[in-house]
C-alpha cells in the first residue's frame, strides 16, 4: 500500500498543488456580504472536484446563508462509513497591507503555501478530496465515505446545525473526521483530543447623541472610548483572572497528574517567545503557557474602534465606541450561560453617563474526544505509519463549535486529525501551509480508512 500511495502522490503532486491554488484564489470570505458570489463559486468548484474524484450524489445544498457541499461514495452498506467534515469559507484578509504577497494570490516560499485559507481550512479540507481520489483511482477505498463541506464555519456554522438536524439519515455514519487542527511539529505528530468552546459578543457604548468638539465639551461629557477602555480593564484583575461573577463556577479542574502528563509534550519557551518576538510571556497566574492555551478559559478583545482614525487630527469626542470580545471556554462551561454572565456584568460596571448594548454573535461548546476509541486508534496508527512516530494526544486552545453539535445531534465522536502548525498564522496576515503538511495529509488519510475499516470488523 505504501508504494501505491507514494507513487500516486509523486505523480500527481503538482496537479494537487495547482488545484488547491485555484481554490485559494477565490476570496470565499463568509463574514462579508460583498464576497457572497465568491463563496458560492467556491462551493460549485468543490462540487466539481468531488465529482471528478469519484463521489456520487454530489450537490450544493442551499441554506439560509452560504451553501453546504455534500457528496458520498457508498461501496457497500455493510461496511463502515466515514463522514468527512471541512469548511471552504475563510477569514477576512485584513489588514491587507501586512501581507507580503496577495492574500488571494497563492505563492510557495520556503516550502510553504502563502494565502488566506491555505491552512484554515481549504488546504486541510482539500487533502481529503485528493486522498479520496487516490483511493478511488487505485481501487483501495476500504469503506464508505460521505463529505459535508460548509461555507459558514468562520461565522458560527448556524445553518450547518439546521442542515444536520434535517438530514440525520443522509449523514448517518460511524465516525466524523475533521482536519481543521494541527500537529506539534513536522517531526512530532499529534492528534487533538480537546477543544475549547466560544462565546463571542460585540459591545457598544454610547455617550452624547452626536460627536462633540473635544475642546468645548472635553472634561464635562463622558467620552465613550475612554469609558469602554476602563470597562474592558475591569474584566481582569492584576493576576489576569477574569472578574465576571460566576465565570469560573463550572470550569473543569484538571488533576495534578493530568497536568504533569500535559507538561511532557515538547515545548520550548524561549523558542515560543522568539517566534512571536516577545520579551516575556503573559497570562493567568499559576498556569504554564500550554495550560493557559488549552485547559483554562480566556477573555480577549478582538477589535476596538470609535472616533476619528483617519489621516491627520480631528479633535472630537465620539458619540459611540465599540469592541468585539471573545471568551474561550473549557469543559463544563456553557456558552449561553457565559454570554449572559458577561452581558449582566458588563452593563453593571457602566457609569450612568453612558448607555451600553451587548450583542451576542456566535458561540459553541467545549469538547473532549476519547483517545480510546477505534477511530482514534485508526488515526494514531495512520500517523505512526507516515511520520514514523506515535502521535501525542493534545488539547487545543481553538474552537470548532460543531464538534459538540455533531455529538449531540448525530451521536458521533469526531477524530481531529489535522496537519497544520502553530506557525501557519491562521486568521492572521501571511497565513501559510507547508507543502510537506499538505502532501503528508494526503498520504496519511488513506491509512486511516484502512485501519478504521479493519478495526471495525
Secondary structure by P-SEA (a helix, b strand, c coil): caaaaaaaaaacaaaaaaaaaaaaacccccccccaaaaaaaaaaaaaaaaaaaccccccccccccbbbbbbbbbccccbbbbbbbbbccccccccccccccccccccccccccccccccccccccaaaaaaaaaaaaaccccbbbbbbbbccccccaaaaaaaaaaccccccccbbbbcccccccccbbbbbcbbbbbccbbbbbbcccccccccccccccccaaaaaaaaaaacccccccccccccccccccccaaaaaaaacccccaaaaaaaacccccccccccccccccccccccccccccccccccccccccccbbbbbbbbbbcccccaaaaaaaaaaaaaaaccccbbbbbbbccbbbbbccccccaaaaaaaaaaaaaccbbbbbbbbcccccaaaaaaaaccbbbbbcccccccccccccbbbbbaaaaaaaaacaaaaaaaaaaaac
